[in-house]
Amino acid sequence: MKTVFKNISRSPYQALAAIIVTSLTLFVIAIFAVVSFASESILNDFETKPQIIAYLKDDHTQEQVNHLTNILSSEPVIKTVAYISKDQALEIYKQSVNNDPLLLGTVTDLGLVTADILPASIEISVESPDDFDQAVSLLNKSTIISVTPQGEKEIDFPRDIIEELTRWTRAIRIAGIILISTLSLTSILTIMIIISLKVSSRRPEISTLKLIGARNKFILKPYLLEGLIYGVISAFNSWILTYIAVLYSTPFLAPRLSGIITFPVPFLTMAILFVALLVFSTVLVSISSFWAVARFLKR
């Protein structure tokens, strides 16, 4: 460790450069991980909710509903099927308007909102957005689905929204992988150059150690420890920056993502992120330091 700190004190600007580049790389990785987790949570939330709602005619019978639900449940692409009666539809409507008397019609001349004026429906969730067409085609064949004045079946499904979320999630992954790969390569090369310069400056000392029988492991150890110090400091710096970014963005995100993501973000989640950053940085700097010293020892 004395050798490590002596090497760092001899060239502090090189050490600072290695820490800054590695910290920036790890910070981008942490932000990418947080954004990826959020996008996946949003997408999963949409996919677990009823994705297709088919409104039923008022003159439908329970036997017809059971027949339709049995057909839908037997399809492998359909995850869940639920029948929502008129009374259940009224309860859902009351919850959606927070029992507002104005919207419930109790303080207006437009008439009271009752179960009779609300349609019963079939709510379906599918395995993936690619299965929308097959599920909708099954519903179109049913005779109890309500029909619009234009002659179309009253079937609602947010395919465009989920497909857009899926595209964004894939784009974030691809962009993040490209950016992380580029910055990781930059960090590896930067640390390799810095360690190589330090090894070259100690060429006579290393040559003497080799002549008196020092093994490569003995020569390599201080530089590996130096790289590990860079990695630990960089992981801590990037984690602090990420935590600050998450805390500052919480007032903006919490009202919009409430119920999907827990706010404030639990400390355990951030602790897991720190451990992941520490492991990644350790691997990164170990590879860089090992390659730098190994190239010199081969020569």
Secondary structure, 3 states (H helix, E strand, C coil): CHHHHHHHHHCHHHHHHHHHHHHHHHHHHHHHHHHHHHHHHHHHHHHHCCCEEEEECCCCCHHHHHHHHHHHHCCCCEEEEEEECHHHHHHHHHHHCCCCHHHHCCCCCCCCCCHHHCCCEEEEEECCHHHHHHHHHHHHCCCCECECCCCCECEECCHHHHHHHHHHHHHHHHHHHHHHHHHHHHHHHHHHHHHHHHHHHCHHHHHHHHHCCCCHHHHHHHHHHHHHHHHHHHHHHHHHHHHHHHHHHHHHHHHHHCCCCCCCCCHHHHHHHHHHHHHHHHHHHHHHHHHHHHHHHHC
